[in-house]
Amino acid sequence: MSILNADLHSHSLVSDGTLTPEALAARAAANGVELWSLTDHDEIGGQRRAMEAARAHGMKYLTGTEISVSFAGRTVHIVGLGFDPDDAEMLRGLVAVRGGRDARAREMAAGLAKVGIKGAYEGATKYAGNPELVSRTHFARFLVESGVCKDTYEVFDRFLTEGKPGYVEHKWASLGDAVRWITRAGGMAVIAHPARYRFTPNEEYALFIEFKTHGGRGVEVVTGSHTTAEYVQYAATAREFGLAASRGSDFHSPEESHTDLGALPYLPGELTPVWEVLADRIQ
């Protein structure tokens, strides 16, 4: 079961990707993906389109989203897989998470204006297919288009990370809320790309303990931002905490993403894949 080209982390223009759900499905299928999930940030508005497109291309599908969570002073992402996309509690929760994004975007633009970058809010919203989900990625695309930076990686380094002019901390969902929304809707909560948070060992241990206490059951082991050494590290973490393992590129754009849909190594064979646990939720 570990030898399956599953890509369970990707984004469309419904959040901060650049392709439609249909175009993403076509790209995934062309790259040999057998099981796919669209996991837009704090949004499930593209799920029906993604599911239908996956079927049209002969792929299996798991419903998905990626929920922004505040934990230990940082933003952590929790992927939800295999849930009911019509669940009322989850829908209300995601609306609440999205609610603060516009105010945050305006604060980010004000910070950039102070260092001479004008019109950033308007520039960022031009890239947002969903006006409720203006994000740092949209600001990054505007700054690249404006010639301020050569690529989005430089933008984040100079302007959009903690302590930089365009960074604004935001209070997201709690870890318990996010896991509860997903599990009560019949899905599995998965910690996304854990190496990216740069927690201390004690902070990371606390994250996994609290995640499991709330009912979380999975962790991304093989993902686009992990190194080969981190695959090994988080495979060991999955075994230590008794978590199922997930695999996903975190693909956003052909021009920006480190890893294409379906291009990751397979999961290590000694792990339990999330799709084995969610077999009855696969469409």
C-alpha positions in Angstrom: 0.0 0.0 0.0 3.0 2.3 0.5 3.8 2.0 -3.3 1.1 4.2 -4.5 1.5 7.6 -6.2 -0.7 9.5 -3.9 -0.5 13.3 -3.8 -2.6 14.5 -0.8 -1.5 18.1 -0.6 -2.0 20.7 -3.3 -3.6 24.1 -3.9 -5.7 25.7 -6.5 -6.7 29.3 -7.2 -9.6 28.8 -4.8 -6.9 29.6 -2.2 -3.3 30.5 -3.1 -2.5 28.3 -6.1 -2.5 29.5 -9.7 -4.3 26.7 -11.4 -8.0 25.8 -11.4 -9.0 22.5 -9.7 -9.6 21.1 -13.2 -6.1 22.0 -14.4 -4.6 20.6 -11.3 -6.4 17.3 -11.8 -5.2 17.1 -15.4 -1.6 17.8 -14.3 -1.8 15.3 -11.5 -3.1 12.6 -13.8 -0.5 13.4 -16.5 2.2 12.9 -13.8 0.9 9.5 -12.8 -1.0 10.4 -9.6 -3.4 7.6 -8.7 -4.9 9.1 -5.6 -5.3 12.9 -5.3 -6.5 15.5 -2.9 -7.0 19.3 -3.3 -6.2 20.9 0.1 -6.9 24.6 -0.3 -6.2 26.8 2.7 -9.1 27.2 5.1 -11.5 26.6 2.2 -13.4 23.6 0.7 -15.2 25.5 -2.1 -13.3 23.7 -4.8 -14.0 20.1 -3.6 -16.8 19.2 -5.9 -15.0 20.4 -9.0 -11.8 18.6 -7.9 -13.6 15.4 -7.2 -15.4 15.4 -10.6 -12.2 16.3 -12.4 -10.3 13.5 -10.6 -13.0 11.0 -11.7 -12.8 12.3 -15.3 -9.1 11.5 -15.4 -9.4 8.1 -13.8 -7.9 9.1 -10.4 -9.3 8.2 -6.9 -10.0 11.2 -4.7 -10.0 12.2 -1.0 -11.6 15.4 0.1 -9.1 17.8 1.6 -8.3 21.2 3.2 -5.4 22.8 5.1 -6.4 24.6 8.2 -4.3 27.4 9.7 -3.7 26.9 13.4 -1.9 29.0 16.1 0.4 26.9 18.3 3.3 28.0 20.5 3.4 31.4 18.9 3.6 30.1 15.3 1.3 29.2 12.5 0.9 25.4 12.0 -1.0 23.8 9.2 -3.3 20.8 9.8 -4.5 19.0 6.7 -7.9 17.3 6.8 -8.5 14.3 4.5 -11.6 12.2 3.8 -14.2 14.4 5.6 -17.8 15.2 4.6 -17.6 18.5 2.6 -21.1 19.4 3.6 -20.5 19.1 7.4 -22.0 22.2 9.0 -19.6 22.5 11.9 -16.6 22.4 9.6 -18.1 24.9 7.2 -18.8 27.4 10.1 -15.3 26.9 11.4 -13.6 27.6 8.1 -15.7 30.7 7.6 -14.5 31.9 11.0 -10.8 31.2 10.2 -11.1 33.1 6.8 -12.8 36.1 8.5 -9.6 37.8 9.7 -7.6 37.5 6.5 -8.7 40.7 4.9 -7.8 42.8 7.9 -4.4 41.0 8.1 -3.8 41.7 4.4 -4.4 45.4 4.9 -2.0 45.5 7.8 0.6 43.7 5.7 0.2 46.3 2.9 0.5 49.1 5.4 3.8 47.6 6.6 5.1 47.4 3.1 4.1 51.0 2.4 6.3 52.1 5.2 9.3 50.8 3.4 8.3 52.4 0.1 6.2 49.6 -1.5 2.9 51.2 -2.5 -0.3 49.6 -3.7 0.5 46.2 -2.3 -3.0 45.4 -1.1 -4.5 46.1 -4.5 -1.6 44.3 -6.2 -2.0 41.2 -4.0 -5.8 41.0 -4.5 -5.3 40.9 -8.2 -3.8 37.4 -7.8 -6.4 36.1 -5.3 -9.1 34.0 -7.1 -10.9 34.0 -3.8 -11.2 37.6 -2.2 -11.6 36.0 1.2 -8.2 34.4 1.0 -5.6 37.0 0.3 -2.4 35.6 1.6 1.3 36.2 1.8 1.7 34.2 -1.4 -0.4 36.7 -3.2 1.7 39.6 -1.9 4.8 37.7 -2.9 3.6 37.3 -6.5 2.9 41.1 -6.6 6.4 41.9 -5.4 7.9 39.7 -8.0 5.8 41.1 -10.8 6.7 44.6 -9.6 10.4 43.8 -9.8 11.1 44.3 -6.1 12.3 40.7 -5.8 13.5 38.1 -8.3 11.3 35.3 -7.0 8.8 34.5 -4.2 11.5 32.9 -2.0 13.4 36.3 -1.9 10.1 38.0 -1.1 9.5 35.9 2.0 13.1 36.2 3.1 13.1 40.0 2.9 9.6 41.1 3.6 7.1 38.4 4.8 8.6 36.4 7.6 8.6 37.3 11.3 10.4 40.6 12.0 10.2 41.8 8.4 8.1 44.8 7.2 5.2 42.9 5.7 4.8 40.3 8.4 1.6 40.4 10.5 0.9 37.8 13.1 -2.6 36.4 13.0 -4.7 34.4 15.5 -5.9 31.3 13.6 -7.9 28.4 14.8 -6.8 26.4 17.9 -5.3 23.0 17.3 -8.2 21.4 19.2 -10.8 23.2 17.1 -9.2 22.2 13.7 -8.7 18.5 14.7 -12.3 18.4 16.0 -13.8 19.9 12.9 -12.1 17.4 10.7 -12.7 14.3 12.8 -16.4 15.1 13.5 -16.9 15.4 9.8 -15.6 11.9 9.4 -12.1 12.7 8.3 -8.5 12.4 9.4 -6.4 15.3 10.8 -2.7 15.3 9.6 0.1 17.6 10.6 1.4 19.2 7.4 5.2 19.5 6.6 6.3 19.4 10.3 9.9 20.3 9.5 8.9 23.7 8.3 8.0 25.0 11.7 11.5 24.9 13.1 10.2 24.1 16.6 12.6 23.1 19.4 12.5 19.4 20.2 10.4 20.2 23.3 7.9 22.4 21.3 7.6 19.7 18.6 7.0 17.0 21.2 4.3 19.2 22.7 2.7 19.7 19.3 2.5 15.9 18.6 1.3 15.1 22.1 -1.5 17.7 22.0 -2.4 16.8 18.4 -2.9 13.1 19.4 -4.8 14.1 22.6 -7.3 16.0 20.4 -7.7 13.0 18.1 -5.2 13.7 15.3 -4.1 10.6 13.5 -1.6 11.4 10.8 1.6 13.3 9.8 3.1 14.2 6.4 6.3 12.3 6.1 7.1 12.7 2.4 6.3 16.3 1.3 7.7 18.9 -1.1 9.6 20.9 1.6 11.2 18.0 3.4 14.7 16.8 2.7 15.6 13.1 2.5 16.9 13.3 6.0 13.6 14.7 7.2 11.7 11.9 5.5 13.7 9.5 7.7 13.2 11.8 10.8 9.4 12.0 10.4 9.0 8.4 9.5 10.5 7.7 13.0 8.1 10.3 14.5 5.1 8.6 12.9 6.2 5.3 14.4 6.9 6.8 17.8 3.5 8.4 18.1 1.5 5.7 16.3 0.5 8.0 13.4 -0.4 7.2 9.8 1.9 8.7 7.2 0.9 11.0 4.4 2.5 12.0 1.1 1.9 15.3 -0.7 3.8 17.8 -2.9 2.2 21.0 -1.5 2.1 22.1 -5.2 0.9 25.7 -5.8 2.2 26.7 -9.2 4.3 25.4 -12.1 6.5 28.5 -11.8 6.9 28.5 -8.0 6.7 25.0 -6.5 9.8 23.0 -5.5 8.1 19.7 -6.3 5.6 18.9 -9.1 2.4 16.9 -8.4 3.2 13.2 -8.2 7.0 13.6 -8.2 7.8 12.7 -4.6 9.5 9.4 -3.5 7.2 6.7 -2.2 6.4 6.4 1.5 8.8 4.1 3.5 7.3 0.6 3.5 7.2 0.2 7.3 4.6 2.9 7.8 0.8 2.8 7.7 -0.3 5.1 4.8 -3.2 7.4 5.6 -5.1 6.1 2.5 -5.1 2.6 4.1 -6.9 4.0 7.2 -9.2 6.1 5.0 -10.0 3.4 2.5 -13.8 3.7 3.0 -13.6 7.5 2.4 -11.9 7.3 -1.0 -14.2 8.5 -3.8 
